[in-house]
Amino acid sequence: MRWTASAAAAVALVAGLPTIATAQVTPAAGAGEASHATGTVHNESAASRCLIWRRTSDNYEGLTAGYSWAWNVVVGPGDSGDRVREIQCLTDFWVGEPSLLDGDYGPATEQAVRDAQAALPGCAADGVVGPDTWRCLRDGGQRR
């Protein structure tokens, strides 16, 4: 199953999020829903090259790029993997300046996290993603 750019834009519109010029989305293995975006996004100021949507389930509600559902795991410099890709997509979404989507928490990702933390209410700009920053990235700094 592949979503077209118009389907990705429709998801973004329904979720009340900025639209994306082009994206291909592949389903999560066994999950039955979109997992992550691939391809080139031409309107990088809207949402970078990641498809971001709001996911709501029994134990999860918030924005996601589909790489990770983490909320309370501390992720920082030197870490790597899907949690970092999730952070890279969410910081791109909030800050609007695409960074590498490489899954490595290096200096560029640390700066993107600091920029997002500074832009979102309720976040301490320390460059590390802990429970408070996850909440900010998932909910735009809104407190529950």
Backbone as JSON, one array per atom type, in Angstrom:
{
  "sequence": "MRWTASAAAAVALVAGLPTIATAQVTPAAGAGEASHATGTVHNESAASRCLIWRRTSDNYEGLTAGYSWAWNVVVGPGDSGDRVREIQCLTDFWVGEPSLLDGDYGPATEQAVRDAQAALPGCAADGVVGPDTWRCLRDGGQRR",
  "N": [[0.84, -1.18, 0.0], [0.64, 2.16, -0.92], [0.63, 5.59, -0.21], [-0.52, 8.42, -1.95], [0.66, 11.74, -2.82], [-1.56, 13.44, -2.58], [-3.19, 11.98, -0.85], [-1.58, 11.95, 1.42], [-1.57, 14.67, 1.94], [-4.28, 14.99, 2.49], [-4.51, 13.53, 4.88], [-2.94, 15.16, 6.49], [-4.48, 17.53, 6.41], [-6.91, 16.7, 7.61], [-5.96, 16.15, 10.13], [-5.37, 18.67, 10.89], [-2.9, 19.72, 10.33], [0.03, 21.19, 8.72], [0.2, 20.97, 5.13], [1.87, 18.67, 2.89], [4.02, 18.66, 0.11], [4.92, 16.4, -1.54], [4.94, 12.95, -0.8], [5.68, 9.6, 0.08], [4.23, 6.95, 1.74], [4.78, 4.18, 3.76], [3.23, 1.24, 5.05], [3.31, 0.29, 8.52], [4.92, -2.64, 9.63], [2.69, -5.13, 10.09], [1.13, -3.41, 11.58], [-0.93, -2.1, 10.36], [-1.21, 0.59, 9.76], [0.1, 3.78, 8.62], [3.68, 4.04, 8.61], [6.23, 5.47, 8.17], [7.6, 8.28, 6.36], [8.87, 8.44, 3.04], [11.0, 9.48, 0.34], [11.19, 12.55, -1.59], [10.45, 15.72, -0.36], [9.08, 18.59, -1.58], [8.15, 20.97, -0.56], [9.6, 21.99, 1.83], [9.37, 23.75, 3.97], [6.91, 23.34, 5.1], [6.52, 20.73, 6.39], [8.9, 19.38, 6.43], [10.61, 16.45, 5.25], [9.21, 14.43, 6.32], [6.26, 12.69, 7.1], [3.92, 13.82, 9.25], [1.54, 13.07, 11.68], [-1.42, 13.03, 13.77], [-1.79, 10.66, 16.21], [-4.07, 8.61, 17.84], [-4.84, 6.45, 20.39], [-5.66, 3.82, 22.75], [-3.59, 4.06, 24.64], [-2.02, 6.14, 23.77], [-1.58, 9.39, 22.55], [-0.89, 11.89, 20.34], [1.38, 13.79, 18.24], [3.14, 12.16, 15.6], [5.73, 10.63, 13.63], [5.81, 8.08, 13.03], [8.02, 6.5, 13.5], [8.67, 5.93, 16.14], [6.99, 5.43, 19.26], [7.73, 6.59, 21.58], [7.6, 8.19, 24.77], [8.61, 8.64, 27.31], [11.29, 8.02, 27.4], [14.68, 8.83, 27.78], [16.59, 10.5, 25.44], [19.56, 11.35, 23.84], [22.62, 13.11, 22.86], [24.8, 11.02, 21.0], [23.15, 8.83, 20.92], [21.27, 6.57, 18.79], [19.09, 5.44, 16.11], [15.58, 4.5, 15.64], [14.1, 6.08, 17.47], [15.58, 8.41, 17.48], [15.25, 9.18, 14.79], [12.51, 9.73, 14.88], [12.57, 11.95, 16.6], [14.08, 13.68, 14.98], [12.28, 14.1, 12.84], [10.08, 15.27, 14.2], [11.24, 17.6, 15.32], [11.95, 18.9, 12.97], [9.38, 19.41, 12.01], [8.37, 21.25, 13.94], [10.33, 23.29, 14.01], [10.91, 23.79, 11.37], [13.15, 23.66, 9.79], [14.71, 21.51, 7.9], [16.69, 18.74, 8.88], [19.3, 16.26, 8.73], [17.98, 13.04, 8.16], [19.03, 10.73, 9.61], [19.1, 9.15, 11.84], [21.02, 9.44, 13.77], [22.04, 10.95, 16.73], [23.56, 13.58, 16.63], [25.55, 16.65, 16.59], [23.94, 18.38, 14.91], [21.33, 17.42, 15.26], [21.1, 17.77, 18.01], [21.17, 20.58, 18.13], [18.85, 21.15, 16.67], [16.96, 20.08, 18.41], [17.35, 21.79, 20.62], [16.51, 24.2, 19.42], [13.8, 23.62, 18.89], [12.94, 23.16, 21.52], [13.27, 25.72, 22.55], [11.36, 27.07, 21.08], [8.91, 25.97, 21.8], [6.38, 26.14, 24.26], [6.97, 25.5, 27.71], [9.18, 23.86, 27.61], [12.47, 23.02, 28.54], [15.46, 24.27, 27.28], [17.72, 22.24, 26.75], [18.83, 20.49, 24.96], [18.45, 17.77, 25.12], [16.24, 15.01, 24.86], [13.85, 14.29, 26.97], [11.12, 13.16, 29.12], [9.56, 15.6, 29.4], [10.3, 17.06, 27.09], [9.57, 15.23, 25.09], [6.78, 15.38, 25.45], [6.38, 18.05, 24.72], [7.19, 17.96, 22.01], [5.34, 16.14, 21.0], [2.89, 17.35, 21.57], [3.1, 20.06, 21.08], [3.96, 21.57, 23.21], [1.88, 21.77, 24.91], [0.33, 21.3, 28.0], [-0.96, 18.44, 29.72]],
  "CA": [[0.0, 0.0, 0.0], [1.36, 3.43, -0.97], [-0.23, 6.76, -0.23], [-0.08, 9.45, -2.89], [0.84, 13.05, -2.2], [-2.86, 13.98, -2.21], [-3.64, 11.26, 0.33], [-0.78, 12.45, 2.54], [-2.07, 16.01, 2.23], [-5.59, 14.83, 3.1], [-4.26, 13.15, 6.27], [-2.47, 16.36, 7.19], [-5.59, 18.45, 6.55], [-7.83, 16.16, 8.59], [-5.32, 16.27, 11.43], [-5.14, 20.08, 11.17], [-1.48, 19.95, 10.21], [0.42, 21.73, 7.42], [0.24, 19.98, 4.07], [3.16, 18.31, 2.35], [3.93, 18.66, -1.35], [4.95, 15.03, -2.0], [5.42, 11.97, 0.18], [5.22, 8.23, -0.04], [4.15, 6.41, 3.09], [4.69, 2.73, 3.76], [2.58, 0.8, 6.27], [4.13, -0.37, 9.54], [4.79, -4.09, 9.53], [1.69, -5.7, 10.97], [0.41, -2.43, 12.37], [-2.11, -1.69, 9.65], [-1.29, 2.02, 9.54], [1.33, 4.34, 8.05], [4.79, 4.01, 9.54], [7.12, 6.6, 7.99], [7.61, 8.86, 5.02], [10.08, 8.32, 2.24], [10.93, 10.29, -0.86], [11.58, 13.95, -1.5], [9.39, 16.68, -0.13], [9.49, 19.83, -2.23], [7.74, 22.09, 0.27], [10.24, 21.63, 3.09], [9.0, 24.63, 5.06], [5.66, 22.89, 5.72], [6.69, 19.64, 7.35], [10.12, 18.66, 6.08], [10.39, 15.29, 4.4], [8.53, 13.44, 7.15], [4.82, 12.83, 7.26], [3.57, 13.92, 10.67], [0.1, 13.01, 11.9], [-1.83, 12.82, 15.16], [-2.22, 9.29, 16.45], [-4.82, 8.47, 19.07], [-5.19, 5.08, 20.73], [-5.96, 3.67, 24.18], [-2.48, 4.48, 25.5], [-1.15, 7.08, 23.06], [-2.18, 10.48, 21.8], [0.08, 12.92, 20.03], [1.96, 13.8, 16.91], [4.14, 11.13, 15.36], [6.18, 10.36, 12.26], [5.68, 6.64, 12.89], [9.26, 5.77, 13.78], [8.69, 5.51, 17.54], [5.91, 5.97, 20.07], [8.35, 6.92, 22.86], [7.13, 9.36, 25.52], [9.33, 8.87, 28.57], [12.67, 7.54, 27.28], [15.64, 9.91, 27.59], [17.39, 10.32, 24.23], [20.47, 12.49, 23.74], [23.81, 12.98, 22.0], [25.43, 9.7, 20.96], [22.13, 7.81, 20.67], [20.92, 6.36, 17.38], [17.98, 4.54, 15.86], [14.28, 5.03, 15.27], [13.69, 7.17, 18.37], [16.25, 9.62, 16.99], [14.55, 9.56, 13.56], [11.26, 10.35, 15.32], [12.94, 13.28, 17.09], [14.48, 14.49, 13.83], [11.06, 14.49, 12.12], [9.27, 16.18, 15.01], [11.91, 18.9, 15.4], [11.77, 19.52, 11.65], [8.0, 19.87, 11.95], [8.18, 22.44, 14.77], [11.29, 24.35, 13.72], [10.78, 24.09, 9.95], [14.44, 23.61, 9.11], [15.04, 20.09, 7.8], [18.03, 18.26, 9.19], [19.49, 14.9, 8.22], [17.15, 11.98, 8.74], [19.99, 9.64, 9.63], [18.96, 8.36, 13.05], [22.15, 9.67, 14.67], [21.87, 12.14, 17.55], [24.81, 14.33, 16.59], [25.42, 18.09, 16.87], [22.82, 19.01, 14.19], [20.09, 17.01, 15.94], [21.09, 18.44, 19.32], [20.79, 21.97, 17.9], [17.44, 21.16, 16.27], [16.2, 19.86, 19.66], [17.42, 23.06, 21.37], [15.67, 25.17, 18.73], [12.41, 23.25, 19.14], [12.67, 23.39, 22.94], [13.15, 27.17, 22.75], [10.16, 27.54, 20.39], [7.7, 25.37, 22.36], [6.19, 26.49, 25.67], [7.1, 24.45, 28.72], [10.36, 23.02, 27.37], [13.79, 23.54, 28.9], [16.33, 24.13, 26.11], [18.96, 21.59, 27.15], [19.34, 19.67, 23.87], [18.2, 16.35, 25.41], [14.82, 14.72, 24.81], [13.33, 13.5, 28.07], [9.66, 13.15, 29.15], [8.98, 16.92, 29.13], [10.51, 17.42, 25.69], [8.69, 14.37, 24.29], [5.44, 15.96, 25.53], [6.39, 19.26, 23.9], [7.25, 17.58, 20.6], [4.11, 15.44, 20.64], [1.7, 18.18, 21.77], [3.37, 21.46, 20.87], [4.2, 22.24, 24.48], [0.66, 21.82, 25.7], [0.31, 20.44, 29.19], [-2.18, 17.61, 29.86]],
  "C": [[0.88, 1.24, 0.0], [0.36, 4.56, -0.97], [0.33, 7.73, -1.24], [0.09, 10.76, -2.14], [-0.5, 13.63, -1.77], [-3.43, 13.27, -0.99], [-2.89, 11.74, 1.56], [-1.26, 13.84, 2.94], [-3.43, 15.93, 2.91], [-5.44, 14.44, 4.57], [-3.84, 14.37, 7.06], [-3.61, 17.34, 7.41], [-6.58, 17.99, 7.61], [-7.27, 16.33, 9.99], [-5.08, 17.73, 11.81], [-3.68, 20.46, 11.1], [-1.15, 20.58, 8.87], [0.47, 20.62, 6.37], [1.65, 19.8, 3.54], [3.02, 18.21, 0.84], [3.94, 17.24, -1.91], [5.47, 14.14, -0.89], [4.9, 10.61, -0.21], [5.26, 7.65, 1.35], [3.98, 4.91, 2.98], [4.05, 2.29, 5.06], [3.57, 0.14, 7.23], [3.88, -1.88, 9.43], [3.8, -4.6, 10.56], [0.85, -4.69, 11.72], [-0.86, -1.94, 11.68], [-2.27, -0.19, 9.49], [0.06, 2.54, 9.07], [2.45, 4.35, 9.06], [5.74, 5.17, 9.37], [7.15, 7.05, 6.54], [8.94, 8.61, 4.34], [9.93, 9.22, 1.04], [11.32, 11.72, -0.58], [10.36, 14.81, -1.3], [9.86, 18.01, -0.7], [9.12, 21.06, -1.44], [8.29, 21.87, 1.67], [9.84, 22.53, 4.24], [7.73, 24.15, 5.76], [5.9, 21.82, 6.76], [7.91, 18.79, 7.04], [9.81, 17.49, 5.18], [9.76, 14.15, 5.17], [7.04, 13.73, 7.16], [4.51, 12.78, 8.74], [2.05, 13.87, 10.77], [-0.17, 12.8, 13.37], [-2.36, 11.4, 15.28], [-2.92, 9.26, 17.8], [-5.17, 6.99, 19.25], [-5.47, 5.02, 22.22], [-4.85, 4.21, 25.07], [-1.54, 5.48, 24.82], [-2.0, 8.15, 22.4], [-1.12, 11.54, 21.58], [0.57, 12.82, 18.61], [3.02, 12.71, 16.79], [4.55, 11.14, 13.89], [6.16, 8.86, 12.02], [6.94, 5.84, 13.14], [9.27, 5.2, 15.2], [7.5, 6.14, 18.25], [6.43, 6.41, 21.44], [7.76, 8.21, 23.45], [8.03, 9.66, 26.72], [10.76, 8.34, 28.56], [13.57, 8.74, 27.06], [16.54, 9.58, 26.41], [18.27, 11.55, 24.08], [21.65, 12.2, 22.84], [24.46, 11.6, 22.15], [24.44, 8.57, 20.72], [21.86, 7.69, 19.18], [19.71, 5.45, 17.29], [16.68, 5.26, 15.56], [13.77, 6.13, 16.19], [14.32, 8.48, 17.92], [15.6, 10.09, 15.69], [13.22, 10.25, 13.9], [11.53, 11.77, 15.8], [13.3, 14.19, 15.92], [13.26, 14.96, 13.04], [10.25, 15.5, 12.91], [9.93, 17.55, 15.16], [11.82, 19.63, 14.06], [10.38, 20.13, 11.53], [7.84, 21.19, 12.72], [9.1, 23.58, 14.39], [11.25, 24.74, 12.25], [12.08, 24.12, 9.18], [14.89, 22.15, 9.05], [16.5, 19.78, 8.12], [18.16, 16.86, 8.57], [18.53, 13.95, 8.92], [18.0, 10.72, 8.75], [19.91, 8.77, 10.87], [20.12, 8.49, 14.02], [21.97, 11.0, 15.4], [23.22, 12.84, 17.67], [24.55, 15.8, 16.88], [24.24, 18.76, 16.16], [21.49, 18.66, 14.85], [20.0, 17.69, 17.3], [20.67, 19.9, 19.17], [19.32, 22.08, 17.5], [16.54, 20.96, 17.5], [16.19, 21.14, 20.48], [16.5, 24.11, 20.76], [14.19, 24.88, 18.97], [12.03, 23.5, 20.59], [12.47, 24.88, 23.21], [11.85, 27.7, 22.15], [8.86, 27.06, 21.03], [7.56, 25.7, 23.84], [6.33, 25.28, 26.6], [8.29, 23.54, 28.55], [11.63, 23.74, 27.82], [14.74, 23.26, 27.74], [17.68, 23.56, 26.52], [19.54, 20.67, 26.08], [19.15, 18.17, 24.06], [16.68, 16.14, 25.4], [14.47, 13.75, 25.93], [11.81, 13.59, 28.06], [9.02, 14.51, 28.84], [9.12, 17.33, 27.68], [9.68, 16.53, 24.78], [7.28, 14.96, 24.28], [5.36, 17.21, 24.66], [6.37, 18.91, 22.41], [5.96, 16.92, 20.13], [2.88, 16.37, 20.67], [1.95, 19.67, 21.56], [3.55, 22.26, 22.14], [2.97, 22.31, 25.36], [0.76, 20.85, 26.87], [-1.01, 19.69, 29.25], [-2.71, 17.73, 31.26]]
}
